[in-house]
Amino acid sequence: MHTFLALFKKETMEFNRTYKFLIVISVFMIFAIMSPLTAKFMPEILSQFLPKEVADSFPAPSALDSWAQFFKNFSQIGLFVIALLFAGTIIHERSEGTLIILLTKGLRRSTVVFVKTIFSMLVWTVMYWGAFGVTYFYTWYYWKDEHADHLGLAVGNLWLFGLLLIAVILFGNVLFKSIYGNLLLTALFVGVWFIVSIFPKAEDFNLLRLATDGNNILKGVNDVGDFNWIYVISIGLIIVLQVLTIRIFNKKSLI
């Protein structure tokens, strides 16, 4: 436990020293605040530049519009920021020789992977749910009389997809010596599920729905039963990727 806490503290200090905490907090909080503000005021802003007939045709903004912006921002740019921040979490230490020093002092490689996994997923979890709380407050403030059904399911699905993406990113960290190779692997992973989404019969197994079906859940098009197999595959894949990451890292040269 002492080794775990020491390594976790090291990760925290490194993340703070490289201003990554500042980056993720800034980006997530901006999106959290802008999601409801964009939904509330964008029709009014556009009406200043469009003909009156077109402006009058816009529907009145609602709480669903706010959450639509939230899902759009975090399923695209939010996850992209997370990928950039953690794409080199092991690669950098391998190239700089930091890991060699730690491992020669008796630190297990599996502990390194485990700590980095917990740290990365914890950063995503705290920042994501913190941003959700900010968006929830402003959405409630502007639309007190509106209630978004199944909101917990929708935001929980996107959170789970973020955990899965982090597992893929850490797996890429031990496969490649270059951040670009890792980012390419992550993009390929997402791209595969985009291709899967083309086939209607594969809908029940398409993991990308965790990140893209938030609005459908709020509109009542999908419910929790539609994601049973997706949950099983996602959690199973996270576990498998973690095991593979440790096994490959144990055999990987650090030079």
C-alpha positions as CSV (number, residue, x, y, z in Angstrom):
1,M,0.0,0.0,0.0
2,H,2.9,2.4,0.8
3,T,4.3,1.8,-2.7
4,F,0.9,2.4,-4.3
5,L,0.4,5.7,-2.4
6,A,3.9,6.9,-3.2
7,L,3.5,6.2,-6.9
8,F,0.0,7.7,-6.9
9,K,1.5,10.9,-5.3
10,K,4.2,10.9,-8.0
11,E,1.5,10.8,-10.7
12,T,-0.4,13.6,-9.1
13,M,2.7,15.8,-8.8
14,E,3.7,15.1,-12.4
15,F,0.2,15.8,-13.7
16,N,0.2,19.1,-11.8
17,R,3.7,20.1,-12.8
18,T,3.0,19.7,-16.5
19,Y,-0.2,21.8,-16.1
20,K,-2.4,18.9,-17.2
21,F,-4.7,19.4,-14.2
22,L,-5.2,23.0,-15.3
23,I,-5.9,22.0,-18.8
24,V,-8.5,19.4,-18.0
25,I,-10.2,21.5,-15.4
26,S,-10.3,24.5,-17.7
27,V,-11.7,22.6,-20.7
28,F,-14.2,20.6,-18.8
29,M,-15.5,23.5,-16.8
30,I,-15.8,25.7,-19.9
31,F,-17.9,23.0,-21.7
32,A,-19.9,22.4,-18.5
33,I,-20.9,26.1,-18.4
34,M,-21.2,26.6,-22.1
35,S,-23.5,23.7,-22.7
36,P,-26.6,25.3,-21.0
37,L,-25.6,28.8,-22.0
38,T,-25.3,27.8,-25.7
39,A,-28.7,26.1,-25.6
40,K,-30.3,29.1,-23.9
41,F,-28.9,32.0,-25.9
42,M,-27.8,30.6,-29.2
43,P,-31.3,31.1,-30.8
44,E,-31.3,34.7,-29.7
45,I,-27.8,35.3,-31.0
46,L,-28.7,33.7,-34.4
47,S,-31.9,35.7,-34.7
48,Q,-29.8,38.9,-34.9
49,F,-28.2,37.7,-38.1
50,L,-31.0,35.7,-39.8
51,P,-34.3,36.9,-41.4
52,K,-37.2,37.2,-38.9
53,E,-39.1,34.4,-40.5
54,V,-36.2,32.0,-40.1
55,A,-35.6,33.1,-36.5
56,D,-39.2,32.7,-35.5
57,S,-39.1,29.1,-36.8
58,F,-36.6,28.1,-34.1
59,P,-38.2,26.1,-31.3
60,A,-37.9,27.4,-27.8
61,P,-34.8,26.2,-26.0
62,S,-35.3,23.4,-23.5
63,A,-33.4,21.4,-20.9
64,L,-32.9,18.7,-23.6
65,D,-31.0,21.1,-25.7
66,S,-28.7,21.8,-22.9
67,W,-28.0,18.1,-22.4
68,A,-27.6,17.6,-26.1
69,Q,-24.8,20.2,-26.0
70,F,-23.3,18.4,-23.0
71,F,-23.2,15.1,-24.8
72,K,-21.8,16.6,-28.0
73,N,-19.0,18.4,-26.2
74,F,-17.9,15.6,-24.0
75,S,-18.3,12.7,-26.4
76,Q,-16.1,14.5,-28.9
77,I,-13.7,17.1,-27.5
78,G,-13.8,16.0,-23.9
79,L,-12.7,12.5,-24.7
80,F,-10.2,13.8,-27.2
81,V,-8.6,15.9,-24.5
82,I,-8.4,12.8,-22.2
83,A,-6.7,10.9,-25.0
84,L,-4.1,13.6,-25.5
85,L,-3.4,13.9,-21.8
86,F,-2.8,10.2,-21.2
87,A,-1.4,9.1,-24.6
88,G,2.1,9.4,-23.3
89,T,1.7,8.5,-19.6
90,I,4.0,5.4,-19.8
91,I,5.7,6.3,-23.1
92,H,7.3,9.4,-21.7
93,E,8.7,7.6,-18.7
94,R,10.1,4.9,-20.8
95,S,11.8,7.4,-23.1
96,E,13.1,9.5,-20.2
97,G,14.4,6.5,-18.3
98,T,12.3,7.2,-15.2
99,L,10.8,3.8,-15.1
100,I,14.2,2.1,-15.2
101,I,15.2,3.8,-12.0
102,L,12.0,2.8,-10.3
103,L,12.0,-0.8,-11.5
104,T,15.6,-1.4,-10.5
105,K,14.6,-0.4,-6.9
106,G,12.1,-3.3,-6.8
107,L,8.9,-1.7,-8.1
108,R,6.7,-4.2,-9.9
109,R,5.7,-3.4,-13.5
110,S,2.1,-4.5,-12.7
111,T,2.0,-1.9,-9.9
112,V,3.0,0.8,-12.4
113,V,0.2,-0.1,-14.8
114,F,-2.3,-0.5,-12.0
115,V,-1.5,2.9,-10.5
116,K,-1.6,4.7,-13.8
117,T,-4.9,3.0,-14.6
118,I,-6.5,4.0,-11.3
119,F,-5.1,7.6,-11.6
120,S,-6.2,8.1,-15.2
121,M,-9.7,6.7,-14.6
122,L,-10.0,8.7,-11.3
123,V,-9.1,12.0,-13.1
124,W,-11.7,11.3,-15.8
125,T,-14.3,10.3,-13.2
126,V,-13.8,13.4,-11.0
127,M,-13.6,15.9,-13.8
128,Y,-16.5,14.4,-15.8
129,W,-18.9,14.2,-12.9
130,G,-17.8,17.6,-11.6
131,A,-18.6,19.0,-15.1
132,F,-21.9,17.2,-15.0
133,G,-22.7,18.8,-11.7
134,V,-22.0,22.3,-13.1
135,T,-24.2,21.7,-16.2
136,Y,-26.9,20.2,-14.0
137,F,-27.0,23.3,-11.9
138,Y,-27.2,25.8,-14.8
139,T,-29.7,23.6,-16.6
140,W,-31.9,23.5,-13.5
141,Y,-31.5,27.3,-13.1
142,Y,-32.7,28.1,-16.6
143,W,-35.3,25.3,-16.9
144,K,-36.6,24.7,-13.4
145,D,-39.9,23.2,-14.6
146,E,-38.4,20.7,-16.9
147,H,-37.1,17.3,-16.0
148,A,-34.9,15.1,-18.2
149,D,-35.9,11.5,-17.8
150,H,-33.2,8.8,-17.5
151,L,-30.4,11.4,-17.2
152,G,-28.3,9.2,-14.9
153,L,-28.3,6.4,-17.5
154,A,-27.3,8.7,-20.3
155,V,-24.4,10.4,-18.5
156,G,-23.4,7.1,-16.9
157,N,-23.0,5.5,-20.4
158,L,-20.7,8.2,-21.5
159,W,-18.6,7.9,-18.4
160,L,-18.2,4.1,-19.0
161,F,-17.1,4.8,-22.5
162,G,-14.5,7.2,-21.1
163,L,-13.2,4.4,-18.9
164,L,-13.0,2.0,-21.8
165,L,-11.1,4.6,-23.9
166,I,-8.6,5.0,-21.1
167,A,-8.0,1.3,-21.0
168,V,-7.3,1.4,-24.8
169,I,-5.0,4.3,-24.3
170,L,-3.0,2.6,-21.6
171,F,-2.8,-0.5,-23.7
172,G,-1.3,1.6,-26.5
173,N,1.2,3.0,-24.1
174,V,2.9,-0.4,-23.8
175,L,2.6,-1.3,-27.4
176,F,4.2,1.8,-28.9
177,K,7.2,4.0,-28.2
178,S,5.4,7.0,-29.9
179,I,2.4,9.0,-28.8
180,Y,1.3,9.2,-32.4
181,G,1.1,5.5,-32.6
182,N,-1.0,5.4,-29.5
183,L,-3.3,8.1,-30.7
184,L,-3.6,6.2,-34.0
185,L,-4.6,3.0,-32.2
186,T,-7.2,5.0,-30.2
187,A,-8.6,6.5,-33.4
188,L,-8.7,3.1,-35.0
189,F,-10.6,1.7,-32.0
190,V,-13.3,4.3,-32.3
191,G,-13.3,4.0,-36.1
192,V,-14.0,0.3,-35.9
193,W,-17.1,0.9,-33.9
194,F,-18.2,3.7,-36.3
195,I,-18.0,1.0,-39.0
196,V,-20.0,-1.4,-36.9
197,S,-22.7,1.2,-36.5
198,I,-23.4,0.9,-40.2
199,F,-24.9,-2.6,-39.7
200,P,-28.3,-2.5,-37.9
201,K,-28.0,-6.1,-36.7
202,A,-24.9,-5.2,-34.7
203,E,-26.6,-2.4,-32.8
204,D,-26.9,-4.3,-29.6
205,F,-23.2,-4.9,-29.5
206,N,-21.9,-1.5,-30.7
207,L,-19.9,0.0,-27.9
208,L,-19.9,3.5,-29.5
209,R,-23.6,3.8,-28.5
210,L,-22.4,4.5,-25.0
211,A,-21.1,7.8,-26.2
212,T,-23.6,8.6,-29.0
213,D,-27.0,7.5,-27.7
214,G,-27.4,10.0,-24.8
215,N,-30.0,12.1,-26.5
216,N,-32.0,9.0,-27.5
217,I,-32.1,7.9,-23.9
218,L,-33.4,11.3,-22.7
219,K,-36.1,11.2,-25.4
220,G,-37.2,7.7,-24.4
221,V,-36.0,6.0,-27.6
222,N,-33.6,3.7,-25.6
223,D,-33.6,2.4,-22.1
224,V,-31.2,0.4,-20.0
225,G,-32.3,-2.9,-21.4
226,D,-30.9,-1.9,-24.8
227,F,-27.4,-1.7,-23.4
228,N,-27.1,-5.0,-21.6
229,W,-24.7,-6.7,-24.0
230,I,-22.8,-3.4,-24.5
231,Y,-22.2,-3.2,-20.7
232,V,-21.0,-6.8,-20.6
233,I,-18.6,-6.3,-23.5
234,S,-17.3,-3.0,-22.3
235,I,-16.5,-4.1,-18.8
236,G,-15.1,-7.4,-20.1
237,L,-12.9,-5.5,-22.6
238,I,-11.6,-3.1,-19.9
239,I,-10.5,-6.1,-17.8
240,V,-9.0,-7.9,-20.8
241,L,-7.1,-4.8,-21.9
242,Q,-5.8,-4.3,-18.3
243,V,-4.5,-7.9,-18.2
244,L,-2.9,-7.6,-21.7
245,T,-1.3,-4.3,-20.8
246,I,0.4,-5.8,-17.7
247,R,1.4,-9.0,-19.5
248,I,2.9,-7.1,-22.5
249,F,4.6,-4.5,-20.2
250,N,6.2,-7.3,-18.2
251,K,7.9,-8.6,-21.3
252,K,8.6,-5.2,-22.9
253,S,12.1,-3.7,-23.1
254,L,12.3,-0.3,-21.5
255,I,15.1,0.9,-23.7
